Amino acid sequence: MSKINHHLTDEMLLSYSAGSLAEAFSLVVATHVSMCDECRARLDAFDAVGGSVLNDCGEAVVGADSLDATLARITAGEDRLPARKTKADAVFPAPLAEYVDGDLDAVKWTRVGGGVRQAILPTSKGATVRLLHIPAGTAVPDHGHNGAEMTLVLKGAFRDEFDRFGPGDVEVANEDLHHTPVAEEGEDCICLAATDAPLRFNAILPRIAQRFVRI
């Protein structure tokens, strides 16, 4: 993998460590961390701080059967979700592969126009996460954001008016960003994107299609 130039913010990593991120954003964070040594090390540091804080907290009274009940739930979860071994040539890291039950060839794509395809992944309410397949050289209609968006490149690359994002790079957008991402020539771009609000398109056709494709 090429060098990762765009990383997660400390705020995102702290929220993930604390378990306060929506599931959609947590999936993007977990997938990026599995690809990025730098962010994984920072996350480990935040986890260590959190563990230290817990050690200093007072004891809580729990039921006598709490340990047995917890171990039983862990064992049941392991039975339902056996560990998945990621192939050396896989596009999807393990956290994402669990959500699609496989790799790129297991994705059930839906066309959203202009050759772009998407697959919305099932997560809890509060935010949405989707896989995007953008053909090489194709531009996503220019748009702004009504909330937060986190986009992780898994394969290929895209550029906008401000920078380039390749495999492992993550773009964190908010209401201040307005841009037109374009997949680079030579290879289709596969991204994982989480949003907590609909995008804000300028052109009329994307706005009409928006209600049907849930972007």
Accessible surface in RSA format (square Angstrom, percent):
REM  Atomic radii and reference values for relative SASA: ProtOr
REM  Chains: A
REM  Algorithm: Lee & Richards
REM  Probe-radius: 1.40
REM  Slices: 20
REM RES _ NUM      All-atoms   Total-Side   Main-Chain    Non-polar    All polar
REM                ABS   REL    ABS   REL    ABS   REL    ABS   REL    ABS   REL
RES MET A   1   148.76  77.0  55.97  37.0  92.79 220.9  68.67  58.4  80.09 106.1
RES SER A   2    70.43  59.5  49.61  66.2  20.82  48.0  55.05 117.2  15.37  21.5
RES LYS A   3   162.48  79.3 139.39  85.5  23.09  55.0 120.08 108.1  42.41  45.2
RES ILE A   4    19.16  10.9  12.23   9.1   6.93  16.7  12.23   8.8   6.93  18.8
RES ASN A   5    88.47  61.0  64.89  62.7  23.57  56.8  18.20  43.8  70.27  67.9
RES HIS A   6    39.67  21.7  36.27  25.2   3.40   8.7  19.74  20.3  19.93  23.2
RES HIS A   7    50.52  27.6  31.74  22.1  18.78  48.0  25.92  26.7  24.60  28.6
RES LEU A   8     3.81   2.1   0.00   0.0   3.81   9.6   0.00   0.0   3.81  10.2
RES THR A   9    63.23  45.0  56.60  57.4   6.63  15.8  60.87  81.8   2.36   3.6
RES ASP A  10    76.40  53.5  71.91  71.6   4.48  10.6  21.43  50.4  54.97  54.8
RES GLU A  11   134.55  77.2 128.20  97.0   6.34  15.1  45.71  88.4  88.84  72.5
RES MET A  12    28.35  14.7  28.01  18.5   0.34   0.8  25.76  21.9   2.59   3.4
RES LEU A  13     0.00   0.0   0.00   0.0   0.00   0.0   0.00   0.0   0.00   0.0
RES LEU A  14    89.53  49.9  86.97  62.2   2.55   6.4  87.28  61.3   2.25   6.1
RES SER A  15    29.14  24.6  25.88  34.5   3.26   7.5   5.32  11.3  23.83  33.4
RES TYR A  16    66.17  30.9  56.40  32.1   9.77  25.4  26.22  19.7  39.94  49.2
RES SER A  17    39.23  33.2   9.29  12.4  29.95  69.0   5.52  11.8  33.71  47.2
RES ALA A  18    82.75  76.1  41.61  64.2  41.14  93.6  54.20  76.3  28.54  75.6
RES GLY A  19    65.02  80.2   0.00   N/A  65.02  80.2  33.21  91.1  31.81  71.2
RES SER A  20    85.29  72.1  47.79  63.8  37.50  86.4  48.53 103.4  36.75  51.5
RES LEU A  21    36.81  20.5  19.98  14.3  16.83  42.3  21.16  14.9  15.65  42.1
RES ALA A  22    36.06  33.2  18.44  28.5  17.61  40.1  30.24  42.6   5.82  15.4
RES GLU A  23    58.82  33.8  51.39  38.9   7.43  17.7  25.93  50.2  32.89  26.9
RES ALA A  24     0.34   0.3   0.00   0.0   0.34   0.8   0.00   0.0   0.34   0.9
RES PHE A  25    10.81   5.4  10.81   6.7   0.00   0.0  10.81   6.6   0.00   0.0
RES SER A  26    25.27  21.4  24.66  32.9   0.60   1.4  17.14  36.5   8.13  11.4
RES LEU A  27     6.85   3.8   2.14   1.5   4.71  11.9   6.41   4.5   0.45   1.2
RES VAL A  28     0.00   0.0   0.00   0.0   0.00   0.0   0.00   0.0   0.00   0.0
RES VAL A  29     0.00   0.0   0.00   0.0   0.00   0.0   0.00   0.0   0.00   0.0
RES ALA A  30    21.13  19.4  16.32  25.2   4.82  11.0  18.49  26.0   2.64   7.0
RES THR A  31     0.00   0.0   0.00   0.0   0.00   0.0   0.00   0.0   0.00   0.0
RES HIS A  32     0.00   0.0   0.00   0.0   0.00   0.0   0.00   0.0   0.00   0.0
RES VAL A  33    13.21   8.7  13.21  12.0   0.00   0.0  13.21  11.5   0.00   0.0
RES SER A  34    51.43  43.5  19.86  26.5  31.57  72.7  26.17  55.7  25.26  35.4
RES MET A  35    29.89  15.5   7.16   4.7  22.73  54.1  14.08  12.0  15.81  20.9
RES CYS A  36     3.09   2.3   2.08   2.3   1.01   2.4   1.01   2.6   2.08   2.2
RES ASP A  37   106.90  74.9  96.92  96.5   9.98  23.6  37.90  89.2  69.00  68.8
RES GLU A  38    94.04  54.0  82.94  62.7  11.10  26.4  39.23  75.9  54.81  44.7
RES CYS A  39     0.00   0.0   0.00   0.0   0.00   0.0   0.00   0.0   0.00   0.0
RES ARG A  40    87.06  36.6  87.06  44.4   0.00   0.0  38.70  52.9  48.36  29.3
RES ALA A  41    62.53  57.5  51.09  78.8  11.44  26.0  55.86  78.7   6.68  17.7
RES ARG A  42    60.32  25.3  56.60  28.9   3.73   8.9  43.18  59.0  17.15  10.4
RES LEU A  43    14.93   8.3  14.93  10.7   0.00   0.0  14.93  10.5   0.00   0.0
RES ASP A  44    84.09  58.9  77.95  77.6   6.14  14.5  26.65  62.7  57.44  57.3
RES ALA A  45    55.58  51.1  46.58  71.9   9.00  20.5  54.49  76.7   1.09   2.9
RES PHE A  46    43.20  21.6  39.36  24.4   3.84  10.0  39.36  23.9   3.84  11.0
RES ASP A  47    67.92  47.6  56.49  56.2  11.43  27.0  28.24  66.5  39.68  39.6
RES ALA A  48    68.23  62.7  49.67  76.7  18.57  42.2  61.36  86.4   6.87  18.2
RES VAL A  49    94.51  62.2  91.54  82.9   2.97   7.2  94.43  82.0   0.08   0.2
RES GLY A  50    31.08  38.3   0.00   N/A  31.08  38.3  29.82  81.8   1.25   2.8
RES GLY A  51    30.26  37.3   0.00   N/A  30.26  37.3  27.55  75.6   2.71   6.1
RES SER A  52    61.24  51.8  56.60  75.5   4.64  10.7  26.71  56.9  34.53  48.4
RES VAL A  53    87.96  57.9  85.79  77.7   2.18   5.2  87.56  76.1   0.41   1.1
RES LEU A  54   132.20  73.6 120.08  85.9  12.13  30.5 120.30  84.5  11.91  32.0
RES ASN A  55   128.74  88.8  97.16  93.9  31.58  76.1  24.81  59.7 103.93 100.5
RES ASP A  56   124.95  87.5  89.73  89.3  35.23  83.3  33.55  79.0  91.41  91.2
RES CYS A  57    71.55  54.1  49.97  55.7  21.58  50.7  24.98  63.3  46.58  50.2
RES GLY A  58    72.07  88.9   0.00   N/A  72.07  88.9  41.82 114.8  30.25  67.7
RES GLU A  59   182.92 105.0 143.60 108.6  39.33  93.6  63.98 123.7 118.95  97.1
RES ALA A  60    85.29  78.4  57.48  88.7  27.81  63.3  63.57  89.5  21.72  57.5
RES VAL A  61   154.78 101.8 122.25 110.7  32.53  78.4 127.05 110.4  27.73  75.2
RES VAL A  62   107.06  70.4  81.17  73.5  25.89  62.4  88.47  76.9  18.59  50.4
RES GLY A  63    43.76  54.0   0.00   N/A  43.76  54.0  30.67  84.2  13.08  29.3
RES ALA A  64   116.47 107.1  68.83 106.2  47.64 108.4  81.13 114.2  35.35  93.6
RES ASP A  65    98.28  68.8  95.65  95.2   2.62   6.2  36.66  86.3  61.62  61.5
RES SER A  66    38.35  32.4  32.60  43.5   5.75  13.2  24.83  52.9  13.52  18.9
RES LEU A  67   122.77  68.4 116.42  83.3   6.35  16.0 120.42  84.6   2.35   6.3
RES ASP A  68   100.00  70.1  93.50  93.1   6.50  15.4  28.96  68.2  71.04  70.9
RES ALA A  69    50.70  46.6  41.79  64.5   8.91  20.3  49.71  70.0   0.99   2.6
RES THR A  70    71.00  50.5  68.89  69.8   2.12   5.0  45.66  61.3  25.35  38.3
RES LEU A  71    92.95  51.8  91.99  65.8   0.95   2.4  92.34  64.8   0.61   1.6
RES ALA A  72    60.16  55.3  47.01  72.5  13.15  29.9  55.27  77.8   4.89  13.0
RES ARG A  73   192.86  81.0 182.58  93.1  10.28  24.5  61.22  83.7 131.64  79.8
RES ILE A  74    92.02  52.4  83.84  62.5   8.17  19.7  90.82  65.4   1.19   3.2
RES THR A  75    75.04  53.4  75.04  76.1   0.00   0.0  50.18  67.4  24.86  37.6
RES ALA A  76    40.95  37.7  35.84  55.3   5.12  11.6  40.03  56.4   0.92   2.4
RES GLY A  77    19.72  24.3   0.00   N/A  19.72  24.3  18.33  50.3   1.39   3.1
RES GLU A  78   111.88  64.2 100.57  76.1  11.31  26.9  42.70  82.6  69.18  56.5
RES ASP A  79   112.24  78.6  82.25  81.9  29.98  70.9  32.46  76.4  79.77  79.6
RES ARG A  80   171.66  72.1 145.42  74.1  26.24  62.5  71.91  98.3  99.75  60.5
RES LEU A  81   127.05  70.8 113.60  81.3  13.45  33.8 114.10  80.1  12.94  34.8
RES PRO A  82    95.03  69.3  85.25  77.7   9.78  35.5  90.37  74.6   4.66  29.0
RES ALA A  83   101.99  93.8  66.68 102.9  35.31  80.3  75.01 105.6  26.98  71.5
RES ARG A  84    83.59  35.1  62.38  31.8  21.21  50.5  21.21  29.0  62.39  37.8
RES LYS A  85   196.07  95.7 172.36 105.8  23.70  56.4 119.33 107.4  76.74  81.7
RES THR A  86    64.21  45.7  31.32  31.8  32.88  78.4  33.35  44.8  30.86  46.6
RES LYS A  87   160.85  78.5 147.97  90.8  12.89  30.7  98.10  88.3  62.76  66.8
RES ALA A  88   119.28 109.7  69.09 106.6  50.19 114.2  81.62 114.9  37.66  99.8
RES ASP A  89   123.69  86.6  95.34  94.9  28.35  67.0  49.90 117.4  73.79  73.6
RES ALA A  90    32.19  29.6   5.68   8.8  26.51  60.3   8.44  11.9  23.76  62.9
RES VAL A  91    29.60  19.5  17.96  16.3  11.64  28.1  22.91  19.9   6.70  18.2
RES PHE A  92     1.03   0.5   0.00   0.0   1.03   2.7   0.50   0.3   0.53   1.5
RES PRO A  93    20.88  15.2  13.44  12.3   7.44  27.0  20.38  16.8   0.50   3.1
RES ALA A  94    41.03  37.7  38.03  58.7   3.00   6.8  38.12  53.7   2.91   7.7
RES PRO A  95    37.95  27.7  26.42  24.1  11.53  41.9  36.45  30.1   1.50   9.3
RES LEU A  96     0.00   0.0   0.00   0.0   0.00   0.0   0.00   0.0   0.00   0.0
RES ALA A  97     4.94   4.5   4.94   7.6   0.00   0.0   4.94   7.0   0.00   0.0
RES GLU A  98    70.73  40.6  51.34  38.8  19.38  46.2  34.46  66.7  36.27  29.6
RES TYR A  99    74.71  34.9  51.34  29.2  23.36  60.8  39.85  29.9  34.86  43.0
RES VAL A 100    19.62  12.9   3.97   3.6  15.66  37.7  11.07   9.6   8.55  23.2
RES ASP A 101   108.45  76.0  94.54  94.1  13.91  32.9  28.89  68.0  79.56  79.3
RES GLY A 102    14.80  18.3   0.00   N/A  14.80  18.3  14.80  40.6   0.00   0.0
RES ASP A 103    38.58  27.0  35.71  35.5   2.87   6.8  23.03  54.2  15.55  15.5
RES LEU A 104    45.67  25.4  42.56  30.4   3.11   7.8  42.56  29.9   3.11   8.4
RES ASP A 105   139.44  97.7  97.71  97.3  41.73  98.7  54.21 127.6  85.23  85.0
RES ALA A 106    35.01  32.2  17.26  26.6  17.75  40.4  27.48  38.7   7.53  20.0
RES VAL A 107    16.98  11.2   0.99   0.9  15.99  38.5   2.81   2.4  14.17  38.4
RES LYS A 108   182.19  88.9 162.57  99.7  19.62  46.7 125.64 113.1  56.55  60.2
RES TRP A 109    53.53  21.5  21.52  10.4  32.01  75.2  14.07   7.5  39.46  64.0
RES THR A 110    82.82  58.9  77.91  79.0   4.91  11.7  53.72  72.2  29.10  44.0
RES ARG A 111   177.50  74.5 159.24  81.2  18.26  43.5  65.55  89.6 111.95  67.8
RES VAL A 112    27.62  18.2   6.58   6.0  21.03  50.7  10.49   9.1  17.12  46.4
RES GLY A 113    46.90  57.8   0.00   N/A  46.90  57.8  38.18 104.8   8.72  19.5
RES GLY A 114    68.50  84.5   0.00   N/A  68.50  84.5  44.03 120.8  24.47  54.8
RES GLY A 115    36.82  45.4   0.00   N/A  36.82  45.4  24.75  67.9  12.08  27.1
RES VAL A 116    13.09   8.6  13.09  11.8   0.00   0.0  13.09  11.4   0.00   0.0
RES ARG A 117    61.58  25.9  61.58  31.4   0.00   0.0   4.44   6.1  57.14  34.6
RES GLN A 118     6.74   3.8   6.74   4.9   0.00   0.0   0.75   1.6   6.00   4.5
RES ALA A 119    10.29   9.5   6.42   9.9   3.87   8.8  10.29  14.5   0.00   0.0
RES ILE A 120    52.39  29.8  24.86  18.5  27.53  66.3  24.86  17.9  27.53  74.7
RES LEU A 121    12.48   7.0   9.32   6.7   3.17   8.0   9.41   6.6   3.08   8.3
RES PRO A 122   105.81  77.1  87.54  79.8  18.27  66.4  99.80  82.4   6.01  37.3
RES THR A 123    38.12  27.1   3.29   3.3  34.83  83.0   6.05   8.1  32.07  48.5
RES SER A 124    62.75  53.0  48.01  64.1  14.75  34.0  49.25 104.9  13.51  18.9
RES LYS A 125   202.05  98.6 177.26 108.8  24.79  59.0 126.41 113.8  75.64  80.6
RES GLY A 126    62.54  77.1   0.00   N/A  62.54  77.1  38.03 104.4  24.50  54.9
RES ALA A 127    12.56  11.6   0.37   0.6  12.19  27.7   4.88   6.9   7.69  20.4
RES THR A 128    39.93  28.4  38.60  39.1   1.32   3.2   8.13  10.9  31.80  48.1
RES VAL A 129     0.00   0.0   0.00   0.0   0.00   0.0   0.00   0.0   0.00   0.0
RES ARG A 130     9.79   4.1   9.79   5.0   0.00   0.0   4.04   5.5   5.75   3.5
RES LEU A 131     0.00   0.0   0.00   0.0   0.00   0.0   0.00   0.0   0.00   0.0
RES LEU A 132    28.32  15.8  28.32  20.3   0.00   0.0  28.32  19.9   0.00   0.0
RES HIS A 133    22.76  12.4  22.76  15.8   0.00   0.0   9.63   9.9  13.13  15.3
RES ILE A 134     6.95   4.0   6.95   5.2   0.00   0.0   6.95   5.0   0.00   0.0
RES PRO A 135    35.00  25.5  35.00  31.9   0.00   0.0  35.00  28.9   0.00   0.0
RES ALA A 136    33.45  30.8  14.60  22.5  18.85  42.9  14.60  20.6  18.85  49.9
RES GLY A 137    33.11  40.8   0.00   N/A  33.11  40.8   7.11  19.5  26.00  58.2
RES THR A 138    29.76  21.2  24.78  25.1   4.98  11.9  15.74  21.1  14.03  21.2
RES ALA A 139    50.40  46.3  32.62  50.3  17.78  40.4  32.62  45.9  17.78  47.1
RES VAL A 140    26.54  17.5  26.54  24.0   0.00   0.0  26.54  23.1   0.00   0.0
RES PRO A 141    59.37  43.3  48.99  44.7  10.38  37.7  59.37  49.0   0.00   0.0
RES ASP A 142    49.04  34.4  47.22  47.0   1.82   4.3  13.08  30.8  35.96  35.9
RES HIS A 143     5.74   3.1   5.74   4.0   0.00   0.0   3.38   3.5   2.36   2.7
RES GLY A 144     0.00   0.0   0.00   N/A   0.00   0.0   0.00   0.0   0.00   0.0
RES HIS A 145     1.98   1.1   1.96   1.4   0.02   0.1   1.98   2.0   0.00   0.0
RES ASN A 146    70.50  48.6  49.06  47.4  21.44  51.6  16.85  40.6  53.65  51.9
RES GLY A 147    10.43  12.9   0.00   N/A  10.43  12.9   9.43  25.9   1.00   2.2
RES ALA A 148    31.14  28.6  27.12  41.8   4.03   9.2  27.52  38.7   3.63   9.6
RES GLU A 149    16.32   9.4  15.85  12.0   0.47   1.1   1.37   2.6  14.95  12.2
RES MET A 150     0.25   0.1   0.25   0.2   0.00   0.0   0.25   0.2   0.00   0.0
RES THR A 151    13.39   9.5  13.01  13.2   0.38   0.9   8.40  11.3   4.99   7.5
RES LEU A 152     0.00   0.0   0.00   0.0   0.00   0.0   0.00   0.0   0.00   0.0
RES VAL A 153     0.21   0.1   0.21   0.2   0.00   0.0   0.21   0.2   0.00   0.0
RES LEU A 154    11.15   6.2   0.00   0.0  11.15  28.0   0.00   0.0  11.15  30.0
RES LYS A 155    67.07  32.7  65.30  40.1   1.78   4.2  40.97  36.9  26.10  27.8
RES GLY A 156     7.79   9.6   0.00   N/A   7.79   9.6   5.62  15.4   2.17   4.9
RES ALA A 157     4.33   4.0   3.11   4.8   1.21   2.8   3.11   4.4   1.21   3.2
RES PHE A 158     6.33   3.2   6.33   3.9   0.00   0.0   6.33   3.8   0.00   0.0
RES ARG A 159   122.95  51.6 122.51  62.4   0.45   1.1  41.35  56.5  81.61  49.5
RES ASP A 160    20.57  14.4   0.72   0.7  19.85  46.9   4.11   9.7  16.46  16.4
RES GLU A 161   109.12  62.7  68.65  51.9  40.48  96.4  60.77 117.6  48.35  39.5
RES PHE A 162   132.55  66.3  99.19  61.4  33.36  86.8 105.83  64.2  26.72  76.5
RES ASP A 163    68.89  48.3  56.75  56.5  12.14  28.7  16.14  38.0  52.74  52.6
RES ARG A 164    89.38  37.5  84.12  42.9   5.26  12.5  26.45  36.2  62.93  38.1
RES PHE A 165    12.22   6.1  12.22   7.6   0.00   0.0  12.22   7.4   0.00   0.0
RES GLY A 166     2.05   2.5   0.00   N/A   2.05   2.5   2.05   5.6   0.00   0.0
RES PRO A 167    33.13  24.1  32.44  29.6   0.68   2.5  32.44  26.8   0.68   4.3
RES GLY A 168     0.00   0.0   0.00   N/A   0.00   0.0   0.00   0.0   0.00   0.0
RES ASP A 169     2.99   2.1   2.99   3.0   0.00   0.0   0.01   0.0   2.98   3.0
RES VAL A 170     3.83   2.5   0.00   0.0   3.83   9.2   0.00   0.0   3.83  10.4
RES GLU A 171    15.83   9.1  13.43  10.2   2.40   5.7   8.46  16.4   7.37   6.0
RES VAL A 172    60.85  40.0  31.36  28.4  29.50  71.1  31.36  27.2  29.50  80.0
RES ALA A 173     3.52   3.2   0.69   1.1   2.83   6.4   2.60   3.7   0.92   2.4
RES ASN A 174    73.31  50.6  72.76  70.3   0.55   1.3  17.37  41.8  55.94  54.1
RES GLU A 175    99.55  57.2  88.42  66.9  11.13  26.5  37.60  72.7  61.95  50.6
RES ASP A 176   133.08  93.2  98.98  98.5  34.10  80.6  34.84  82.0  98.24  98.0
RES LEU A 177    33.33  18.6  30.38  21.7   2.95   7.4  33.16  23.3   0.17   0.4
RES HIS A 178    74.97  41.0  64.41  44.8  10.57  27.0  53.37  55.0  21.60  25.1
RES HIS A 179     2.24   1.2   2.20   1.5   0.04   0.1   1.96   2.0   0.28   0.3
RES THR A 180    37.60  26.7  34.75  35.2   2.84   6.8  26.99  36.2  10.61  16.0
RES PRO A 181    13.10   9.5  12.83  11.7   0.27   1.0  13.09  10.8   0.01   0.0
RES VAL A 182    56.43  37.1  55.43  50.2   1.01   2.4  55.60  48.3   0.84   2.3
RES ALA A 183     1.62   1.5   0.00   0.0   1.62   3.7   0.00   0.0   1.62   4.3
RES GLU A 184    42.95  24.7  36.74  27.8   6.22  14.8  23.03  44.5  19.92  16.3
RES GLU A 185   145.63  83.6 121.19  91.7  24.45  58.2  64.47 124.7  81.17  66.3
RES GLY A 186    79.17  97.6   0.00   N/A  79.17  97.6  42.69 117.2  36.48  81.7
RES GLU A 187    79.14  45.4  72.59  54.9   6.55  15.6  32.43  62.7  46.71  38.1
RES ASP A 188    51.23  35.9  47.53  47.3   3.70   8.7   8.77  20.7  42.46  42.3
RES CYS A 189     0.00   0.0   0.00   0.0   0.00   0.0   0.00   0.0   0.00   0.0
RES ILE A 190     2.38   1.4   2.38   1.8   0.00   0.0   2.38   1.7   0.00   0.0
RES CYS A 191     1.57   1.2   1.57   1.8   0.00   0.0   0.07   0.2   1.50   1.6
RES LEU A 192     0.00   0.0   0.00   0.0   0.00   0.0   0.00   0.0   0.00   0.0
RES ALA A 193     2.30   2.1   1.97   3.0   0.32   0.7   1.97   2.8   0.32   0.9
RES ALA A 194     0.00   0.0   0.00   0.0   0.00   0.0   0.00   0.0   0.00   0.0
RES THR A 195    15.36  10.9  14.15  14.3   1.21   2.9   6.76   9.1   8.60  13.0
RES ASP A 196    70.55  49.4  42.15  42.0  28.39  67.1  15.11  35.6  55.44  55.3
RES ALA A 197    28.22  25.9  15.64  24.1  12.57  28.6  23.33  32.9   4.88  12.9
RES PRO A 198    84.33  61.5  80.11  73.0   4.22  15.4  83.76  69.2   0.57   3.5
RES LEU A 199    14.61   8.1  11.41   8.2   3.20   8.0  11.41   8.0   3.20   8.6
RES ARG A 200   100.46  42.2  97.47  49.7   2.99   7.1  53.92  73.7  46.53  28.2
RES PHE A 201    15.63   7.8   9.42   5.8   6.21  16.2   9.42   5.7   6.21  17.8
RES ASN A 202    87.53  60.4  70.95  68.6  16.58  39.9  24.23  58.3  63.31  61.2
RES ALA A 203    47.99  44.1  37.27  57.5  10.71  24.4  47.57  67.0   0.42   1.1
RES ILE A 204   102.62  58.4  99.26  73.9   3.37   8.1  99.26  71.5   3.37   9.1
RES LEU A 205   131.81  73.4 128.36  91.8   3.45   8.7 128.75  90.4   3.06   8.2
RES PRO A 206    24.95  18.2  16.43  15.0   8.52  31.0  23.23  19.2   1.72  10.7
RES ARG A 207   108.19  45.4  98.54  50.2   9.65  23.0  37.69  51.5  70.50  42.7
RES ILE A 208    83.64  47.6  82.72  61.6   0.92   2.2  83.61  60.2   0.03   0.1
RES ALA A 209    36.42  33.5  33.70  52.0   2.71   6.2  36.42  51.3   0.00   0.0
RES GLN A 210    31.05  17.4  28.14  20.6   2.91   6.9  12.05  25.7  19.00  14.4
RES ARG A 211   180.32  75.7 146.74  74.8  33.57  79.9  54.92  75.1 125.40  76.0
RES PHE A 212   150.92  75.5 122.02  75.6  28.90  75.2 126.35  76.6  24.57  70.3
RES VAL A 213    23.82  15.7  19.94  18.1   3.87   9.3  23.74  20.6   0.07   0.2
RES ARG A 214   154.01  64.7 136.07  69.4  17.95  42.7  58.17  79.5  95.85  58.1
RES ILE A 215    36.29  20.7  28.19  21.0   8.10  19.5  35.07  25.3   1.22   3.3
END  Absolute sums over single chains surface
CHAIN  1 A    12283.8       9470.2       2813.6       7218.8       5065.0
END  Absolute sums over all chains
TOTAL         12283.8       9470.2       2813.6       7218.8       5065.0
